């Protein structure tokens, strides 16, 4: 039985600690600056701990391709034709055994600086998650930090074959890589040569990937022959499996507490079934979070693949964003848990991450307050973990073009940039929020309140009961704007109601008799509903709750968490 709900804060070190305020579009590292490991100091870590965070996902730690290298440290510059943005994509790994030199004060001691960050994080009482990118790597991948006894990816490949179980990559024999004119036009006079083209990371088996493909990456071969209808060759164990097991073991040995695994559905579930138990045998405390977008694969990657948690993106995230924007009804939320086949506690809930548009941007809500009822539902609906993205709690907007990234409401992961709202909380490394507006302070406190309520017994270990179906024909309950459910454990019973409307809602929430039986509440009895987030209290009889409902007033863009006592 878990004693604490996992609450992940996705922290992007390159952006988190950057104190530069004046940005140049498509600016260089020296012009726009870069956050460092050391910027994630004890003050910042303590404030994140106070916020209720349990795990920090340090995003973009492993060395990825960048345009401007460090020749004085034998780190060559990268070819801009196969790098997205000057800072590069954190998911185009250049060396699985090293950390991003941009994040170090002294490039020569970059690994020591990361290990010191792990130590600081642990001493603060927080756990460390890093990315594991198994499906693809940078086109200019070359490890200078790997153990000497290991051969690098692709060194022993037979490039005359599209597929060979011993190969690490897929090849297009007789064809060289042909980047699109749209890509090449960005860098006149620059050339890139790949004599035998390799398949691109997003499963594009073409020598001419387009600008919307993951053209900067190469897909790894896990023993599936796509030219033969996906025939699998898993015995003997493919070389790529062995190499990736070693990578996981290496980083677990550094003291990390878990891995957020990128695009796991593009890697065969059999690999995860093989590797995760072995890594956990050596490091039993590890958690594995998988980025999976196909709900039909959830069961396989949890039950067969042995993941602890999966993204609940195509499901709760998409639905909540629709409700927040006013495009969907709150009653649609019920469909999310109904389709999970009992996997609710294995789903990681969030409303922002590095791939998604900012809630405060004009593309989603415009006003970050509009997301609060959605965050409450994400946090309280089930036992599974919650995630908050860097700057979400102070209304980061992600506004304006940055270089490779345009004005799309996302905080760029490809450019040297900053997060101006987050910088107000960071306050030049003091992390005291002194520069935040009054509304931002209130917003951040609301996120803290949600996180703290996640410590309630009914939230951490309790079960879920949806009362929306029973209120679908209830004229005194606006099911388009309100979402109501129960959470219950032996120690505690909660009624939770979220209001997605800007206006206050008056509602009578009815319970089916079966709900009272399930919660073990006797009949007849008077029930006191005590709001754990305010001074609001209501009393209603059990028979009254069944017939007409408990009468509530839910403020606009807010929620109630009502503890039931009888």
N, C-alpha and C positions, 0 to 999 in steps of 0.2 A: 504493500500500500504506500503510495507516494505521500510525503508529508509536505511537499511544496510544489506549487504549479511552476512549470518552466516558463520563464518570461525572457525572451531573447531580445537584445538590443543589437540591431545590425549597425555596426560602426565601421565607417569607411575611413581608414587612417589617413589616406592622402587628402581627404577633404576635412575630416574631423578637426585636425590640429592646424589647418592652414589659417594664418592670421592676416594674410594679405587681403586688403579690402578693395583695392582698385584693380580691376581685371581688364586684360586685353583679350579680345576675341581671338582664339587660336594662338594664345600666348605661350611662350616657352616656359620651361621650369623656372628659370631665373626671373622671368617677367611676372609670372602669376603665383609662384611659390608652390610648395607642397608640404602637407602635414607630415610629421615624423612620429616614429614610435614614442619618442621621449615626450611629445606633446600630450600623450595620453597619460597624464600625471596622476599622482595619488589623489589630488583634490577632485579631478574629474571622475576618477573611479569611485571615490567615496560618494559623490553626488548621484552617480548612476545606481550604486547600491542602495542609497536612500530612496531612490525612485521605485524600488521594488524589483529591479532587474536581477536575474539569476545568472544569465549567460550573455557574454559578449561575442558576437560573431564579427571577428576582424576580417573584413572583406578586402580582397586584393593583396594579401600578404605574400603569397608565393610569387616568385619573379616572373613577370610577363614581359612581352616585347614592348619596347619603347623606342621612340625615334632618336632621342639624344642619349647616347651612352655615357660611360665613364671610362674613357681610354686610359686615364692614369691608373685605373684599377682593373685594367684588362677586360673591361666590359664594352664591347663595340657598339656603335650606333646601329639602329635597325633601319631597314629599308621602309620608307614611308608608304610605298605602294602596298605593302602587306601588313600595315599597322593602322588601326582605326584611331585617329586622333594622335596628337603628339605624346600624350601620356599613355596611350595604348589601352587595350581592353584587359581587365584583370582575368579574363577567361581565355586569353591567348597565351598560354603558359610557355615561357622560354626555358625554364629550368625548374623541374619539380623538386630539386634539392636545395633551393636557395630562396632568399626573400628579396622583395623589391628594393633595389638600392635607393630609389627615390625616398624611401621611408626612413633612411638612416641619417643621422648627423655625420657619422664617419662611415663612409661606404665600406672601408676595410673591416669594420667591426659590426657589420649589419646584422649578422646572425646573433651575435652577443646582445645587441640592442633588442632584438625580438625576444630572445630568451629572458631578458630582464623585464620586458613587458609582461610576459607570461607570469613571471614571479610576482610582479606588482599586482597583477590582476588577482592571482590566487590569494595573496596576502590580504586583499580587500574583501575576500569572501565571494568572489565571482569566478565563474568558469569560462574557459576559452573555447570557442568554436572557430575553425578556419575552413576555407573552401577546399574541396577536393574536386578537381576538374578531370573526369576520367574519359570523356568521349572524344576530345580533340585537343590539340596543342598548336602552338604558333608555327607558322611555316618556316621560320628561321630558328626552330628549337635546337639548342645545343647546350648540354649541361657541362659546366666546368666545376660543379660542386658535388657531383655524384661520387659514390665510392669507386675507387679505381678498378675493383674487380667486376664492375657492372659494365656491360656494353650499352651504349646510348640507343634510344629509339631509332629504328630504321637502319642502323649501321650494317646489320647482317641481312637486310631484305634482298629478295630477288625481284628487281624492278621490271623484269620481263613478263611478270604475271600480274593480272588484275588482282587475283587473290591467291594467297598461299598461307596456310595455317601458321607457318613460322614467321610470316611478315608482320611488322607492326603497323604498316600502312596499306592502303589500297592504291593501286597504280593504274594508269591509263597508258599502256605501252604504245609507243609510236607517236604519242602526243605530248607536246610541251604545254606548260601553263600559259593561257592567253587571258590576261586580265582585260576587263572591259574598257572601252574608250573613256567611259565616265570616270572610272577609277584613275586611269593614266593621265587624264587631262588635268588632274589636280596637281600633278608633279611633272611638268614638262621636262624632258631630258633625262628623267630617272628611269632606269630599267630594272627588271627583276627576272632572273632566269631560273626556271625549274624544268630541267631537260626532259624528265619523265613526270608528267603531271600526276598529282595525287588527289584523291577524292577530298572534297571540302567538308568541313565539320558538320554542316547541317544536312548530311546525307546526300550531297550533290555529287554524283559520279559523272562529272563533266570536266573537260579541260578548260572551260570558259565560264567560271562562276560570275554571277552578276553582282552589282553593288549592294543588293539587298540580301545576298548570301553571306555566310560567315567566311568570306573569301580569305580572311587573314589566318584561318585555321585549317588544319589537316585532320581528317577523321582517323581514329585509331581502330585497328582490326582486332576484334575479340573472338575471332574464329567463326564468323558468319560469312558465308559466300553468297553475297547478294546477286551475283551473276547466275547463280544456280537456284534461284527462288528462295534464298534465305537458308540454305542448308547449313546445319551447325556442325562444327568440328571442335568439340570440347575435350576430347580425349585423344592423345595426352593433353595436359593443361597447356593452352596457348601461351606463347612467350609474353604477350601483352598482359595477361592475367598475372603472371609472376612478377613482372616489372611493377605493376600497379599495387600489388600486395606489399612490395618492398617500400614503395612511396608512402603508403598509409602507415606502415610500421615505423618508418623513419620519423614522421611527424608526431605520431603517438608517443614515441620515445622522447620527444622534446617537451612533453607534458601537456599537450592540448587535451581538451576534455570531449571533443566531438568534431564531427565533420558535416558541413553542409555540402552535399554532393550534387554537382551541377548536371542537369539534364539526364537523370539516371535512366529514364525510359529509352534512351538511345543506346544504352549499354545492356546486354542481355541479363535478364533476371538471374540466370544460372551463375553468372559471375558473382553477383552480390550474395547469393546463397552460399557460395564457396568462400568468399573472402571475409565477409562481416563476422561470421562465427570465429574464424581463425584470429582476426585482429582483436575481437572482444575476449577471446580466451587469454590473450597476453595482456590486454588492457581492459578489464571488465567494466570500468566506469564510463567508457566511451558511449556517446550517443551518435546515431547516424540519422541525418535529416535529408530526405530525398526531394529533389525538384521534379515532380511528375505532374503533367498537365492532362493526361488522359484518364478520366475517372474509371474507365473500364479496367485499367491496370492497377488501381489502388490495392486491391486484394492481393494480387500476385506479388507486388513489391513489399507489402507488409508481411504476408504470411509465408511466402516462399523466399523473397529477397532479404527478409530479416531486418528491414529498416524499422527504426523506432517511430519516426514521424515522416509524414509527407505533406507537401504544400496543399492547402485547401484553397486553390486558386480558381479552378474551373468548378465552381460550386459556391461556397459561401462568399469568397471575395467578390466574384462577378455579380452575385445577387445583391450583396450589401451596397456595392457601388451603384447599382441600378436603383436601389431604394433611396440612397442618399441623394442621387441626382433627380429623383422624382419620376423616373422612367419605369419603375416596377413597384408592385404592391408589397407591403411588409409580409403579407401571408405567403409570399413566394419563398420566404426563408425556410419554411417547413419542408419544402421539397429537398433542401440540401441534406439534412440529416436523414431523411427517408431513403436517400440513394446511397448512403455510406455503408450499408450492410454491417452495422456494428463496429465500424472502424473509427467512430467519432473521436475516441481518446487518442488516436494515432495521427490526427490531423493538426497541423500547425496553422493557426489562424493569424491573419494580418490584414491591414488595409493599405500598407505601403511596403515596398521594397525597391531595390535599385532598378528593377525592370519596369515598374509601374509609375504612372503619373502621380504627382503630388496631390494630396487631397485638397490643399489650399489653392491649387492652381485653378485657372479659369476653365480647364478641361474637365475637372471633376466637380468640386463643390464651390470653389471661389472663397468660401468662408470655412476655416478649419473647424469651427464649432459644429458644423453640420455633420461631422464625422463621429461625434461623441456617442450618440446612440448606437452606431455601428460598431464602435470599439467595445462598448459594453456587451453587445451581443457576441462579438468575437471572443471576448475574455471569459464570459460567464456561461456560455452555452454548453460547454463540455469540459472534460478533464484535460484535454490536449493543450499543448503550449500556445503561447501568444507571442507575437513578434511586433516590435516597433522599429521603424527605420530612422536612422540618423536625422534629427531635426524635425521629425514629424510632430513631436510634442510641443514645439514652439511655432508651428505653422510655416515651415519652410515651403517656398512657392515653386522653385525650379523655373524661374522666369527668364526669358531671353535666350538668344543664341550664344553658344560658348566656343564654337570652333567646329569640330566634327559633328557635335550634337547641335541640333537646331532648337528653335523655340517650341518645344512640345510638352512642357509641363513636367519634364523629368529632370532630376539633378544628374548632370553628365557623369558618366563613368569613364569617358574616353579622353577628357581634356584636363589640363591643370586649371583648377577652378576653386571656388569657395562656396560656402553656404552662409549667406549674410544673416539670416535669422538665427541660425545656430551660433554664429560668431557673437551675437549679443548675449547669449547665455554663457558662452565660453569666456568672454570678457578678457581676452589676452592671456588665457591660461589660469585665471582665478576661478572660473566655473561657479560664479556666484549669481549669475543672471542679472547683474546690476543694470545692464543696458536693455533689458527686455521691457516692452510696454506693459501696462497694467493688464491688458487683455491677454498678452502672451503669458504672463505669470499665472493668470487664472486658468488658461488652457493647459499649461504644464501641470498645474495642480490637479486638474481633472484627470489627466493621464495617471498621475500618482495615485489618486483616489481609486481609480479602476484597478491598478496593479495591487493596491493594498487589500481591496476586497477579494482579490484572487486567493488570499490566504484563508478565507472562510472554509470551514470543513466541507460544506455542501458543494463548494466550487472545486476544491482540490481532489476530493475523493467521492463526491456524491454522484447520483444518477440524474437523468434528465427526463422530464415529462412535458410534452408540448400540449398546451391548452388551446391553441389556435383553432383546431378543428371544432372544439366545443363552442367557440364563440363566433363561428363563421356566420351564423344567422342571428347574432345578438345585435339588436339595433343600438344598444348602448355601448358598443365597442367598435371603434373604427379600425378594422383589420387591414386597411390600406396603409395606415400610418403607425399603428401600434403593433408591437410583437411581444407576446407574453408567454412565459414558460416557467416551470418549476425545477428547482434543483434540490435534491434531498439526500441526506446521509442519516445514520443512526443518531447523530448528535444535533442535526440542524435541518430545518425545512425553510426554503426560500421561494418567494414569488418574485419574479423579475419581469419588469415591463419597460420596454424602450419606446420612446416617442420620437419618430423621425420627422414630425411636423414642426414647423417653426412656431406654431401656436400651441398654447396649453390645451391638453386634451382631458376631458372628463369622461371616465369610463367605468363600467361595471364589469368586472372580470368574473365570469362564471367558472366553477370547477365541476367537472363530472363527478358523480359519486365514486366512480372507479379511482379517480385521483386521490381522494381521501383515503380509500382503502389501501392504495399503493403506498401512500406516505405513512400509513399507520395512525391516522388521526381518528379518534373515536367520534361517534355521533350519538346524540347531539352534543355540541360543545361550543363555547365561545372561543374565538380565535383572535388574538391580538396580532396585528401586523405592524412591526416596528421597522421603520426605514433605517437601514444601517448607514446611509449616506447623508442623512439630514435628521431633523427633529420631527418629521411627519409620522404620525401613528394613526392607525385605523383599527376598529374592532368590528367583527362581524360574526354571526352565528354560522355554524357549519351548514344548517339547513338553508339559511339565507344565501350562502355562497353558491349552493347548488341551484337554487331556484332563480334568484335575481342577480347574484354576484356581489363581490366586495367593491364598494364604490371608492374610486381613486381619482386624484387629480395629478396628472403627469405634466410637469413643465415642458415647454417647447424645447426640442433638441436636447433632451435629457432622459433620465431613466430612474426607476425605483428598484431598490433591492430590499425587499421586505421579509424580515425574519418572522416566522410564524410561531407563536407561543400560545399554549392552551393549558 
